[in-house]
Structures are given as structure tokens and as C-alpha cells.
Amino acid sequence: MKYLLLFISITAFSQSIPRKGKYFVYWGYNRSAYPTSDISFKGPGYDFTLNKVTASDAPTAFDGFETYFNPSLFSIPQFNLHAGYFIKDNLSLSIGWDHMKYVVDDFQNSHITGNISSQVSTPSIQVNPAYIGNFSNAPIVINPTNFVDYEHTDGFNFAAVELDHYKNVWRAGKTNMQLDWINGVGIGVVVPRSDVRLFTVGQNNFWNLAGAGASIKSGLRLNLTKLLFLETTLKGGYTDLWDVHTTGRSVDKASQSIWFGEWFWVLGFNFGGGK
């Protein structure tokens, strides 16, 4: 109990570092996780939904300077890049890019509802007879070799504006070392680069504005010096994708809603005005 009271007294009377008017930028890496999602595919000759599809992220194995610290390959790992401005000592506004990855698990069991003709898309694609018909919650295996191969690996990009509140929980005397508890909200757009094959036809599509979303987060930021900080944060969000590119043809598209959970850790710098 005495240690709890000591902690409360320290946090209650500690003075936060003045930050109003300062800027910051951070860079780091993430892991992400996703609950099941329904994915709908629509185009000439087909209109169907795969229900409760599972997916995973795709982190790059840590290899030091070969990838992670190679400036020419910075976009390959799952990264986070944000820049912000302190509008008050305890309030910041930032813009940023969360580069996550979303990969549908191959050969999983799902259910399909909708219809598929023997010829789909324009120009036409011949469909394997096993997938032709009208379906009502029928069991199906998501086979990437002849049915659906689907991922956002270049990536599942969430570009957002975030408003964050900082609560000082510890400061080392009158130094610049300080621990902050951060809580924030964000709103933004989803700009994926979707690598999709539908009935064997598709491509790694170019980035496009596919949807929008919102997020909340909570984490800890340790200010090591006046300039340097480390942060680790948990973020959760919801995105609605209404225009996912699939075969590379304008007549074909997919749509889905994706909930995501994200854990990221970053290195950051403070600079600019302020006291």
C-alpha cells in the first residue's frame, strides 16, 4: 500500500515537460491481428460473398541492415510513420501512415453465398466447374491455386489524422526524462496495394483509395532526453473497404469490413519551438 501511495503522490505533483509548439516525428514497426471478415466479390457473371474469412499479418523476419535498416527497402517491413504538433503541453495532433499487412489464410474452410457463372469478367475468364452455381451458405475451401488468392501485403495501409492526450505518470526530478500515458483517437483512409487472384487471373494491383476507417489507441511514451523518445502502443480500429482491386480490370472488385488490432513500437524525435 505504501508503494501505491508513493506512486500516486509522485504522479500527482510531478511537473510535465513543456511541449506546446513543438513538433515530433516517429518511425517504428508493428504486428497486427484481425478477427474474421466477410469478403464480397462482384463483377460480370458473378456476385458472391465468402463468410467469416480468417487472415494473418506477414511480418518480415528481422535481418538487421539487410532490410530493416536499409533505406531503399524501408517499405517492406510492417512500419509506422507519424509526424505531429503539440497544440497544448498535453495534447497533440498528428498525421501518419500505418503500413500493416493482411493475408487471407490459404486452404481454410469457409462458406459461400451468391452466384458464379461459367464465364466471368470482361474479357471472360473460364471458371473451374467446381465453383459454378448458386450458393446459400454452402461450405467451400478457399483454394489459392484455382479460386481465390487474396492479400493486402504492400500493404493494408491506414493513413490517418490522430488526436492524442498525454498524462504524465513519472518524471525524473527536473530532468527531461519523463513517462507519459497516451490515449488517442484517429480517423483516416485505407490505401491498400492488393495482390489478388480470382479464378487464376489477377495481379499485384497499384495503390488505390479503397475505403476509410477510425481507430483508438493507448500506450506509453518514454522521453529519454529533450529530443529523443521511445513509445509502445496498442491500437484498435475499424475499416470499411468498398473498392478493393482484384483482377486488374475495372469491372471487377471486392469489398469487406476489417477490424484490426495493432501493437507498435517506435523511436521518435522532438524538435522545433516551445519552451
Helices and strands as residue ranges (DSSP letters): H 2-13, E 22-33, E 37-43, E 46-53, E 55-56, G 64-66, G 71-73, E 79-88, E 91-104, E 109-116, E 119-120, E 125-126, G 129-131, E 133-141, E 148-171, E 178-190, E 194-198, E 201-204, E 211-223, E 228-245, E 253-272
